[in-house]
Amino acid sequence: MKLTAEISCYPLQDDYLAPIKWFIDRLKQYDNIERKTNAMATQVCGDYQAVMMMLATEMQAAHEKWGKAVFVCKFIGGQLDLSHSQ
């Protein structure tokens, strides 16, 4: 089964851009997961278990490296076209 998710990261620190860029760069390492980033969030799509494992791994890594941060996620069962712009 496929999963499409949208995730936003809100670091609770003054220099918030560095953790956000770091998190997005980490998501780029997963070749088996499609990813699209815009000004508000990053959307990912792939195998359900792979997406969930990636998010769990990378959110934990972000908390360990940067401390407190809020992650806001939306999940849709199935595969959405991330290139859709309407």
DSSP file (Angstrom, degrees, kcal/mol; ACC not computed):
  #  RESIDUE AA STRUCTURE BP1 BP2  ACC     N-H-->O    O-->H-N    N-H-->O    O-->H-N    TCO  KAPPA ALPHA  PHI   PSI    X-CA   Y-CA   Z-CA
    1    1 A M              0   0    0      0, 0.0    47,-2.9     0, 0.0    48,-0.3   0.000 360.0 360.0 360.0 144.7    0.0    0.0    0.0
    2    2 A K  E     -A   47   0A   0     45,-0.2    76,-2.3    46,-0.1     2,-0.4  -0.621 360.0-161.4 -95.7 156.9    1.1    3.5   -0.7
    3    3 A L  E     -AB  46  77A   0     43,-2.6    43,-1.9    74,-0.2     2,-0.5  -0.999   6.0-160.9-138.6 135.0    1.1    6.5    1.6
    4    4 A T  E     +AB  45  76A   0     72,-2.5    72,-2.9    -2,-0.4     2,-0.3  -0.969  19.6 177.7-113.3 133.0    1.3   10.2    0.9
    5    5 A A  E     -AB  44  75A   0     39,-2.8    39,-3.0    -2,-0.5     2,-0.4  -0.967  21.5-153.5-135.6 150.3    2.2   12.5    3.8
    6    6 A E  E     -AB  43  74A   0     68,-2.4    68,-2.1    -2,-0.3     2,-0.4  -0.992  19.8-174.4-121.7 132.1    2.8   16.2    4.3
    7    7 A I  E     -AB  42  73A   0     35,-2.9    35,-2.4    -2,-0.4     2,-0.4  -0.987  11.3-171.9-133.2 137.3    5.2   17.3    7.1
    8    8 A S  E     - B   0  72A   0     64,-2.2    64,-2.4    -2,-0.4     2,-0.5  -0.976  12.8-149.8-123.9 140.9    6.1   20.7    8.4
    9    9 A C  E     - B   0  71A   0     -2,-0.4    62,-0.2    62,-0.2    11,-0.1  -0.940  11.5-176.2-114.8 129.6    8.9   21.2   11.0
   10   10 A Y  E     - B   0  70A   0     60,-3.1    60,-2.4    -2,-0.5     2,-0.1  -0.799  14.0-157.5-125.5  87.8    8.8   24.1   13.5
   11   11 A P  E     - B   0  69A   0      0, 0.0     2,-1.3     0, 0.0    58,-0.3  -0.394  16.4-133.6 -65.0 139.7   12.0   24.2   15.6
   12   12 A L  S    S+     0   0    0     56,-2.1     2,-0.3    -2,-0.1    56,-0.2  -0.525  73.0  88.5 -95.0  66.9   11.6   25.9   18.9
   13   13 A Q  S    S-     0   0    0     -2,-1.3     3,-0.2     1,-0.1    54,-0.0  -0.973  84.6-109.7-155.1 162.1   14.7   28.1   18.7
   14   14 A D  S    S+     0   0    0     -2,-0.3     2,-1.7     1,-0.2     3,-0.2   0.924 113.1  55.0 -63.9 -46.4   15.8   31.4   17.3
   15   15 A D        +     0   0    0      1,-0.2    -1,-0.2     2,-0.1     3,-0.2  -0.581  68.7 153.6 -87.5  76.0   17.8   30.0   14.4
   16   16 A Y     >  +     0   0    0     -2,-1.7     4,-1.4    -3,-0.2    -1,-0.2   0.708  55.5  68.4 -82.2 -20.7   15.0   27.9   13.0
   17   17 A L  H  > S+     0   0    0     -3,-0.2     4,-2.7     1,-0.2     5,-0.3   0.889  92.5  58.5 -69.5 -38.0   16.1   27.8    9.4
   18   18 A A  H  > S+     0   0    0      1,-0.2     4,-2.4     2,-0.2    -1,-0.2   0.934 108.0  44.5 -59.5 -48.7   19.2   25.6   10.0
   19   19 A P  H  > S+     0   0    0      0, 0.0     4,-2.5     0, 0.0    -1,-0.2   0.886 113.5  51.5 -63.9 -36.1   17.2   22.7   11.5
   20   20 A I  H  X S+     0   0    0     -4,-1.4     4,-2.4     2,-0.2    -2,-0.2   0.952 112.6  44.4 -65.0 -48.3   14.5   22.9    8.8
   21   21 A K  H  X S+     0   0    0     -4,-2.7     4,-2.5     1,-0.2    -1,-0.2   0.903 113.2  52.2 -61.3 -41.4   17.1   22.8    6.0
   22   22 A W  H  X S+     0   0    0     -4,-2.4     4,-1.9    -5,-0.3    -1,-0.2   0.922 110.2  48.3 -59.9 -45.6   18.9   19.9    7.8
   23   23 A F  H  X S+     0   0    0     -4,-2.5     4,-1.7     2,-0.2    -2,-0.2   0.923 112.0  48.2 -63.1 -45.8   15.7   17.9    8.1
   24   24 A I  H  X S+     0   0    0     -4,-2.4     4,-1.1     1,-0.2    -1,-0.2   0.907 110.0  52.5 -62.2 -42.3   14.8   18.4    4.4
   25   25 A D  H  < S+     0   0    0     -4,-2.5     4,-0.4     1,-0.2     3,-0.3   0.874 106.4  54.0 -61.7 -36.8   18.3   17.4    3.3
   26   26 A R  H >< S+     0   0    0     -4,-1.9     3,-1.3     1,-0.2    -1,-0.2   0.881 104.0  55.1 -64.6 -37.3   18.0   14.2    5.4
   27   27 A L  H >< S+     0   0    0     -4,-1.7     3,-1.3     1,-0.3    -1,-0.2   0.786  96.0  67.2 -67.0 -25.7   14.7   13.3    3.6
   28   28 A K  T 3< S+     0   0    0     -4,-1.1    -1,-0.3    -3,-0.3    -2,-0.2   0.687  85.0  72.9 -66.5 -18.2   16.5   13.6    0.2
   29   29 A Q  T <  S+     0   0    0     -3,-1.3     2,-1.1    -4,-0.4    -1,-0.2   0.644  75.8  87.2 -71.9 -14.6   18.6   10.5    1.1
   30   30 A Y    X   +     0   0    0     -3,-1.3     3,-1.5    -4,-0.2    -1,-0.1  -0.721  52.4 179.1 -94.6  94.4   15.6    8.2    0.6
   31   31 A D  T 3  S+     0   0    0     -2,-1.1    -1,-0.2     1,-0.3    -2,-0.1   0.736  78.0  61.0 -67.0 -23.0   15.7    7.3   -3.1
   32   32 A N  T 3  S+     0   0    0     -3,-0.1     2,-0.5     2,-0.1    15,-0.4   0.433  96.2  71.5 -85.7   1.6   12.6    5.0   -2.7
   33   33 A I  S <  S-     0   0    0     -3,-1.5    13,-0.2    -6,-0.1     2,-0.2  -0.975  78.1-134.2-123.8 125.1   10.4    7.9   -1.5
   34   34 A E  E     -C   45   0A   0     11,-2.5    11,-2.1    -2,-0.5     2,-0.4  -0.521  29.6-171.0 -73.2 141.6    9.2   10.7   -3.8
   35   35 A R  E     +C   44   0A   0      9,-0.2     2,-0.4    -2,-0.2     9,-0.2  -0.998  18.2 178.1-141.4 139.5    9.6   14.1   -2.2
   36   36 A K  E     -C   43   0A   0      7,-2.5     7,-3.4    -2,-0.4     2,-0.4  -0.977  11.4-163.4-141.1 128.2    8.5   17.7   -3.0
   37   37 A T  E     +C   42   0A   0     -2,-0.4     5,-0.2     5,-0.2     2,-0.2  -0.911  12.0 169.9-114.1 137.5    9.2   20.7   -0.9
   38   38 A N        -     0   0    0      3,-2.7    -2,-0.0    -2,-0.4     0, 0.0  -0.634  54.7 -77.8-127.0-169.2    7.5   24.1   -1.0
   39   39 A A  S    S+     0   0    0     -2,-0.2     3,-0.1     1,-0.2    -2,-0.0   0.705 126.6  33.4 -67.5 -19.5    7.5   27.2    1.2
   40   40 A M  S    S-     0   0    0      1,-0.3     2,-0.3   -32,-0.0    -1,-0.2   0.741 123.3 -14.0-108.1 -28.9    5.1   25.6    3.8
   41   41 A A        -     0   0    0    -33,-0.1    -3,-2.7     2,-0.0     2,-0.4  -0.954  55.9-108.2-163.0 173.0    5.8   21.9    3.9
   42   42 A T  E     -AC   7  37A   0    -35,-2.4   -35,-2.9    -2,-0.3     2,-0.4  -0.983  27.2-154.8-117.6 132.1    7.4   18.8    2.4
   43   43 A Q  E     -AC   6  36A   0     -7,-3.4    -7,-2.5    -2,-0.4     2,-0.3  -0.883  13.1-174.6-106.1 138.0    5.2   16.2    0.8
   44   44 A V  E     -AC   5  35A   0    -39,-3.0   -39,-2.8    -2,-0.4     2,-0.3  -0.955   5.7-174.7-131.7 150.9    6.4   12.6    0.5
   45   45 A C  E     +AC   4  34A   0    -11,-2.1   -11,-2.5    -2,-0.3     2,-0.3  -0.990  29.0  97.2-147.7 135.7    5.0    9.5   -1.2
   46   46 A G  E    S-A    3   0A   0    -43,-1.9   -43,-2.6    -2,-0.3    32,-0.2  -0.969  72.6 -14.1 176.8-164.6    6.0    5.9   -1.2
   47   47 A D  E  >  -A    2   0A   0    -15,-0.4     4,-2.7    -2,-0.3     5,-0.3  -0.357  65.1-122.3 -58.3 135.9    5.4    2.5    0.4
   48   48 A Y  H  > S+     0   0    0    -47,-2.9     4,-2.3     1,-0.2     5,-0.2   0.903 109.4  42.4 -50.2 -54.1    3.4    2.9    3.6
   49   49 A Q  H  > S+     0   0    0    -48,-0.3     4,-2.5     1,-0.2    -1,-0.2   0.879 113.6  52.8 -64.6 -38.3    5.9    1.3    5.9
   50   50 A A  H  > S+     0   0    0      2,-0.2     4,-2.4     1,-0.2    -1,-0.2   0.909 110.6  46.8 -65.1 -42.3    8.9    3.0    4.2
   51   51 A V  H  X S+     0   0    0     -4,-2.7     4,-2.6     2,-0.2     5,-0.2   0.943 114.3  46.9 -64.6 -47.3    7.4    6.5    4.6
   52   52 A M  H  X S+     0   0    0     -4,-2.3     4,-2.3    -5,-0.3    -2,-0.2   0.896 113.6  48.0 -63.6 -40.2    6.4    5.9    8.3
   53   53 A M  H  X S+     0   0    0     -4,-2.5     4,-2.7    -5,-0.2    -1,-0.2   0.910 111.6  50.7 -66.5 -41.5    9.8    4.5    9.1
   54   54 A M  H  X S+     0   0    0     -4,-2.4     4,-2.9    -5,-0.2     5,-0.3   0.942 112.1  46.7 -60.4 -48.0   11.6    7.4    7.4
   55   55 A L  H  X S+     0   0    0     -4,-2.6     4,-2.5     1,-0.2     5,-0.3   0.918 113.7  47.6 -62.7 -43.6    9.5   10.0    9.3
   56   56 A A  H  X S+     0   0    0     -4,-2.3     4,-1.9    -5,-0.2    -1,-0.2   0.926 115.0  46.3 -62.4 -44.9   10.0    8.2   12.6
   57   57 A T  H  X S+     0   0    0     -4,-2.7     4,-2.2     1,-0.2    -2,-0.2   0.935 117.2  41.8 -62.9 -47.9   13.8    7.9   12.0
   58   58 A E  H  X S+     0   0    0     -4,-2.9     4,-2.1     2,-0.2    -2,-0.2   0.823 112.5  52.0 -77.1 -31.5   14.2   11.5   10.9
   59   59 A M  H  X S+     0   0    0     -4,-2.5     4,-2.3    -5,-0.3    -1,-0.2   0.917 112.2  47.7 -67.5 -41.2   12.0   13.1   13.5
   60   60 A Q  H  X S+     0   0    0     -4,-1.9     4,-2.5    -5,-0.3    -2,-0.2   0.924 111.5  50.3 -63.0 -43.6   13.9   11.3   16.2
   61   61 A A  H  X S+     0   0    0     -4,-2.2     4,-2.3     1,-0.2     5,-0.2   0.892 110.3  50.7 -61.8 -39.6   17.2   12.4   14.7
   62   62 A A  H  X>S+     0   0    0     -4,-2.1     4,-3.1     2,-0.2     5,-0.5   0.913 110.9  47.9 -64.9 -43.0   16.0   16.0   14.5
   63   63 A H  H  X5S+     0   0    0     -4,-2.3     4,-1.6     1,-0.2    -2,-0.2   0.904 113.0  48.8 -64.8 -40.1   15.0   16.0   18.2
   64   64 A E  H  <5S+     0   0    0     -4,-2.5    -2,-0.2    -5,-0.2    -1,-0.2   0.890 120.6  35.8 -66.4 -38.7   18.3   14.4   19.2
   65   65 A K  H  <5S+     0   0    0     -4,-2.3    -2,-0.2    -5,-0.2    -3,-0.2   0.899 133.0  21.8 -81.5 -42.6   20.3   17.0   17.2
   66   66 A W  H  <5S-     0   0    0     -4,-3.1     2,-0.3     1,-0.3    -3,-0.2   0.542  92.6-138.5-110.0 -10.4   18.3   20.2   17.6
   67   67 A G     << +     0   0    0     -4,-1.6    -1,-0.3    -5,-0.5    -2,-0.1  -0.666  66.4  25.4  88.2-142.4   16.2   19.7   20.7
   68   68 A K        +     0   0    0     -2,-0.3   -56,-2.1   -56,-0.2     2,-0.3  -0.347  67.5 150.1 -68.8 134.5   12.6   20.8   20.9
   69   69 A A  E     -B   11   0A   0    -58,-0.3     2,-0.5    -2,-0.1    -2,-0.0  -0.966  37.8-130.5-158.3 148.4   10.6   21.0   17.6
   70   70 A V  E     -B   10   0A   0    -60,-2.4   -60,-3.1    -2,-0.3     2,-0.5  -0.892  18.3-162.9-103.0 131.9    7.0   20.6   16.6
   71   71 A F  E     -B    9   0A   0     -2,-0.5     2,-0.5   -62,-0.2   -62,-0.2  -0.971   0.6-164.4-114.0 128.3    6.2   18.4   13.6
   72   72 A V  E     -B    8   0A   0    -64,-2.4   -64,-2.2    -2,-0.5     2,-0.4  -0.959  15.4-178.6-113.0 123.7    2.8   18.7   11.9
   73   73 A C  E     -B    7   0A   0     -2,-0.5     2,-0.4   -66,-0.2   -66,-0.2  -0.925  19.3-166.1-127.1 147.4    1.8   15.9    9.6
   74   74 A K  E     -B    6   0A   0    -68,-2.1   -68,-2.4    -2,-0.4     2,-0.4  -0.991  14.8-160.1-125.5 139.0   -1.1   15.0    7.4
   75   75 A F  E     -B    5   0A   0     -2,-0.4     2,-0.4   -70,-0.2   -70,-0.2  -0.966  10.9-176.3-125.3 136.1   -1.5   11.4    6.0
   76   76 A I  E     -B    4   0A   0    -72,-2.9   -72,-2.5    -2,-0.4     2,-0.3  -0.985  28.2-127.5-129.6 120.5   -3.5   10.2    3.1
   77   77 A G  E    S+B    3   0A   0     -2,-0.4   -74,-0.2   -74,-0.2     2,-0.2  -0.512  77.6  30.4 -65.6 126.1   -3.7    6.5    2.3
   78   78 A G  S    S-     0   0    0    -76,-2.3     2,-0.5    -2,-0.3    -2,-0.2  -0.515  97.9 -60.9 114.0 176.0   -2.7    6.0   -1.3
   79   79 A Q        -     0   0    0     -2,-0.2     2,-0.3   -76,-0.1   -75,-0.1  -0.875  44.9-167.9-104.5 122.8   -0.5    7.7   -3.8
   80   80 A L        -     0   0    0     -2,-0.5     2,-0.9    -4,-0.1   -77,-0.1  -0.773  32.6-107.2-104.1 154.5   -1.1   11.3   -4.8
   81   81 A D    >   -     0   0    0     -2,-0.3     3,-1.4     1,-0.2    -2,-0.0  -0.720  29.4-167.2 -80.2 105.9    0.6   13.1   -7.8
   82   82 A L  T 3  S+     0   0    0     -2,-0.9    -1,-0.2     1,-0.3   -39,-0.1   0.620  83.1  63.4 -73.2 -12.0    3.0   15.4   -6.0
   83   83 A S  T 3  S+     0   0    0     -3,-0.0    -1,-0.3     2,-0.0     2,-0.2   0.540  74.0 116.2 -87.4  -6.4    3.6   17.4   -9.2
   84   84 A H    <   +     0   0    0     -3,-1.4    -4,-0.0     1,-0.1     0, 0.0  -0.436  39.7 179.4 -64.8 130.8   -0.1   18.5   -9.3
   85   85 A S              0   0    0     -2,-0.2    -1,-0.1     1,-0.1    -3,-0.0   0.296 360.0 360.0-121.2  10.5   -0.1   22.3   -8.9
   86   86 A Q              0   0    0      0, 0.0    -1,-0.1     0, 0.0    -2,-0.1   0.452 360.0 360.0 -88.8 360.0   -3.8   23.3   -9.1
